[in-house]
Amino acid sequence: MEINKARAFLAVAEELHFGRAAERLHIAQPPLSRMIRALERELDAELFVRSPRQVSLTPVGEALVEPARELIMQSERMLHLVRRVQRGETGRVRLGFSGASMNSVVSELVRRAHVDRPDLTIALQGSQLSQPGLERLKAGALDAVVGRWDVLPPDIDSRVIAREQLVLALPRNHRLTSQRAVSATDLAAEPWVVLPGGSGSTLSSRLHELALRGKFVPRIVETAADSATQLLMVDAGIGVALTFSGVRENVPVHTVAFLPLEPSLGEVEVRLAWRRNEVTPPLAAIIETAEGLGAAIDT
């Protein structure tokens, strides 16, 4: 039964008068009568007993009243849900992030989004290093991803939601821990523990910049799967690592020392990124929240 026919049937069933039902529906009586006749033909059953003085429901008509009413209510609920999704008040966003090093940033983004839109579902997917996460975003496996990139493809839009500094991680007993800061020339002979690189990888490009300053080629001894593993390797004395202040703040390895670089390699931007031409209303709501975070760090 189509919704418009269900509404027509229910109006006549409740009014038991075609004229009053037509007024209630804001249509003329002849189209209403034709709609009821068409419904009866579709169902191959008579729904009303018509006489010059009154209209009454047949047994089939009586049996259809509650199902028709439920159908109309379901339709209204669906329309309400559609409108809420279109306004970004509900729906689902698949949000990737690298892991523990971004816990505080992602937590704040999700917390603010939940306050503004409590019925919006954010499906968090961790362990997405910035470059692999970007590839999953481009492939459509994620709706948005939080990461650190020096370069993004032209079809990807982003908003800055936090800023970090680059720091050097080294074992507590390392010879450089007595210094207040580390220069590029201090690191020429050091073994390095790195994360998987790739085009646009912030750590790879900044390590290359550091090596140019110190006039050395980094001696890479291990590639760690993630920042937590990287710090464990540093703690074990395997090598030193270039990492982010967010790692220092979110990944507790208490026997690893963190020193600033002097001169600094510059700020690192943490961004929310998404596909430019595929912004759904729920994702637009997350982007709006991200813009609020970005505005807060710029004030």
ZIHUCOR-V395090 format. One record per run of one state. SS is the DSSP state (~ for helix, > for strand, _ for the rest). FROM is the first residue (numbers start at 1). LEN is the number of residues. If there is no record, write none. Layout:
BEGIN
ss: <SS/SS>
from: <FROM/FROM>
len: <LEN/LEN>
END
This chain:
BEGIN
ss: <_/~/_/~/_/~/_/>/_/>/_/~/_/>/_/~/_/>/_/~/_/>/_/>/_/>/_/~/_/>/_/~/_/>/_/>/~/_/>/_/~/_/>/~/_/>/_/>/_/~/_>
from: <1/3/16/18/26/29/44/48/51/55/58/59/87/91/98/100/117/120/126/130/140/144/150/156/165/166/172/175/179/181/183/184/188/191/196/201/202/215/219/225/227/236/240/245/251/256/262/268/276/281/299>
len: <2/13/2/8/3/15/4/3/4/3/1/28/4/7/2/17/3/6/4/10/4/6/6/9/1/6/3/4/2/2/1/4/3/5/5/1/13/4/6/2/9/4/5/6/5/6/6/8/5/18/1>
END
